[in-house]
Amino acid sequence: MIVNDPATVAETRAAFERCEKALVSHDVAVRDELFRDHGSTVRFRAAEELFGFTVTRPFGALRAPKGLPRELGHTEIVTFGDSLAVVGTTRT
């Protein structure tokens, strides 16, 4: 297994940036496309943990239309092979 293959890291970074843009701009259609519609989908926030797409989707859909103003700090991407990646990020 190749860890952090440059092409896979680049693909993951592009998907992460697309997702971040969708979250910030309140683009529910893109967010729904990128979040897996499955019970194993998780979303961690500062004050809560959401488990399952049926829980995470309504949360994002109810967000105010203005979106989510924020700036990211450090983002770390680790890939395992070409089909598994973990992305962690901080806010400034």
N, C-alpha and C positions, 0 to 999 in steps of 0.2 A: 504494500500500500504506500502510495506517495503522499506525504504530508506537505501541504502548502505548495502544490504545483502552481507555478505562476499563472497559467491560463485559468485554472480553476479559481484561484484567488481573485483574479481580475473579473471573472464572470460573477462571482459572489459579491464583490464590491459594487458592480453595476446594479445587481438586483437589490442590494441593501440601499444604495443611493436612490433608486427608483421608489422603493418602499418608503424611505424617509421623506422624499418629496410628496408622496401620496398622503402620508400622515400629516405633514405640515400644512398642505394645501386642502386637506379634507376631501381628497379624491377617493371616495368610498369604493367606486368600481375597480380602480387599480389595486387598492388595498385588499379587497375581497379576492381579486385574481391572485395576489401574491401570498396571502395567508392560506394555509392548507385547511380545507373544509373537513376537519377530523377532530375527534375527541382528544387527540394528543397535542393539539395546538395549545401553546402556552404564551402568555404575555405578562411580563413583569413590569410593574410601575413602581414609583417611589412608595406608595402606600397600599398596594394591593397586588395580588397575584390572580390572574384569570386563567382558567383551564377549560379547554374545549372551544371549538369554533363557534358553537351556539352561544357561548358566553362572551367571547371576545368580539364577535361581529356586532351585536347590538351596542356594545360600549362605543365602538368607533363610529357607528352610524349616528349615535345621539350627540356626538361632539358638535359644538357650535360651528356653523358654517365658515366662520373666519379661520378655522384651522388651529394649528398648534404652533405658536411662535416659540422657537427655541434654537439654540446653537449647540452643536455637538463639540465635545472635547476630543478625547482619544478614542479611536475605534480600532479594535483588534479583530482580525479575521484568521481563523484556523480552519483549513480544509483537510479532509481525510478521504483520499481517493478523489474521484470526480463526482461523487453524489452525496457527500455529507459535509456540511460546513457549520461552524459556530461563529456568531458575530456578537461581540460585546462592545458597548459604547458608553461613554459618559457625556454628561451635559456640562457646559460651562456656566 
